[in-house]
Amino acid sequence: MRDDLHDDLLARLIYIADKAGIKITEVEGNSSDPDVAFCKQRIINVNKNFESDISVSFRLAHEISHIQFSQPTFLYTFSPYIKSKEERETNERAIHIISRLIYGDTPNEQRNWVNFMNEFHLPVWFEPLVKEIIYD
């Protein structure tokens, strides 16, 4: 994984959250405790000990998407699944956010959905979403 890409991306995501009035708190939970978005309070707890193959950058974009677009009274824990409509839409929005940030000036023919999947350690069921969204 390219640390410079992820450091820059995290900084840009934190900036987006800050501009949207979203507070990001880094917590030290158990390895099985996922990140949490408190929509009404506009707070995201990122558990630095959470064991997930999916990158922190993607997880943060996902939680930002929950706060910006989900029901304000809900609390969401990070979920990489796409069976529920809410989680699918949130993952789509996270892909949109990240692809705009990293591919802003990159022509479509230089974008690669496989590289995107690998860079953020996304599970195989994200393939159709990534293929559709990063070329938008």
C-alpha positions in Angstrom: 0.0 0.0 0.0 1.3 3.4 -0.9 1.5 5.3 2.4 1.9 8.7 0.8 -1.4 8.2 -1.1 -3.2 7.2 2.1 -1.7 9.9 4.2 -2.8 12.5 1.7 -6.2 10.9 1.2 -6.8 10.8 5.0 -5.8 14.4 5.3 -8.3 15.3 2.6 -11.1 13.2 4.2 -10.4 14.9 7.5 -10.7 18.3 5.8 -14.0 17.2 4.2 -15.3 16.1 7.5 -14.2 19.3 9.3 -15.9 21.4 6.6 -19.1 19.4 7.1 -19.0 19.8 10.9 -18.1 16.2 11.5 -15.8 15.5 14.4 -13.5 12.5 14.0 -12.2 10.8 17.2 -9.6 8.1 17.3 -10.4 5.5 19.9 -8.6 2.5 21.2 -11.2 -0.2 21.2 -11.0 -4.0 20.9 -9.9 -5.5 17.6 -13.5 -6.6 17.0 -15.0 -3.1 17.6 -15.8 -1.5 14.3 -15.7 2.3 13.5 -18.9 4.0 14.5 -20.8 7.0 12.9 -23.1 8.9 15.3 -25.2 10.7 12.7 -27.2 13.0 15.1 -24.1 14.1 16.9 -22.0 14.2 13.7 -19.2 12.2 15.3 -17.1 9.4 13.9 -15.2 7.1 16.2 -12.3 5.4 14.3 -11.0 2.4 16.2 -7.3 2.2 15.4 -7.3 -1.3 16.8 -10.1 -2.6 14.6 -8.9 -5.6 12.6 -10.2 -5.1 9.0 -8.5 -5.7 5.7 -10.3 -2.7 4.3 -8.2 0.5 4.5 -8.8 3.2 7.1 -9.2 5.7 4.3 -12.1 3.8 2.8 -13.7 3.2 6.2 -13.5 6.9 7.0 -15.1 7.8 3.7 -17.8 5.3 4.4 -18.6 6.8 7.8 -18.5 10.3 6.5 -21.1 9.2 3.9 -23.3 7.8 6.6 -23.3 11.1 8.5 -23.9 13.2 5.3 -26.6 11.1 3.7 -28.2 8.7 6.3 -31.0 9.2 8.8 -29.8 11.7 11.4 -31.1 9.7 14.3 -29.2 6.5 13.4 -26.0 5.1 14.7 -23.9 3.0 12.2 -21.1 0.6 12.7 -18.8 0.0 9.8 -20.0 -2.7 7.5 -18.4 -3.7 4.2 -21.5 -5.5 3.1 -23.9 -4.4 0.4 -27.0 -6.5 0.9 -28.9 -3.7 2.7 -29.9 -0.7 0.6 -28.4 1.7 3.2 -25.0 0.0 3.3 -24.8 -0.4 -0.5 -25.6 3.3 -1.0 -23.0 4.3 1.7 -20.3 2.2 0.0 -21.2 3.7 -3.4 -20.8 7.2 -1.9 -17.5 6.3 -0.3 -16.2 5.0 -3.7 -17.4 8.3 -5.3 -15.6 10.4 -2.6 -12.4 8.6 -2.9 -12.4 8.3 -6.7 -13.0 12.0 -7.0 -10.1 12.8 -4.7 -7.6 10.4 -6.3 -8.7 10.6 -9.9 -9.7 14.2 -10.2 -7.4 14.9 -13.2 -6.9 11.4 -14.4 -8.4 10.4 -17.7 -10.7 7.3 -17.6 -8.3 5.2 -19.7 -5.6 5.6 -16.9 -7.9 4.5 -14.1 -7.9 0.8 -13.2 -10.7 -0.7 -11.1 -8.4 -3.7 -10.1 -5.8 -1.3 -8.7 -8.5 0.6 -6.8 -9.8 -2.6 -5.3 -6.3 -3.7 -4.3 -5.3 -0.3 -3.0 -8.2 -0.2 -0.5 -8.4 -3.9 0.1 -12.0 -4.1 -0.9 -13.8 -7.5 -1.0 -14.8 -9.1 -4.3 -18.4 -8.1 -4.0 -17.4 -4.4 -4.5 -16.2 -5.1 -8.1 -19.5 -4.1 -9.8 -19.7 -0.9 -7.8 -16.1 0.0 -8.3 -16.2 -0.8 -12.1 -19.2 1.5 -12.5 -18.2 4.4 -10.3 -14.5 5.1 -10.8 -15.1 5.7 -14.5 -17.9 8.2 -13.8 
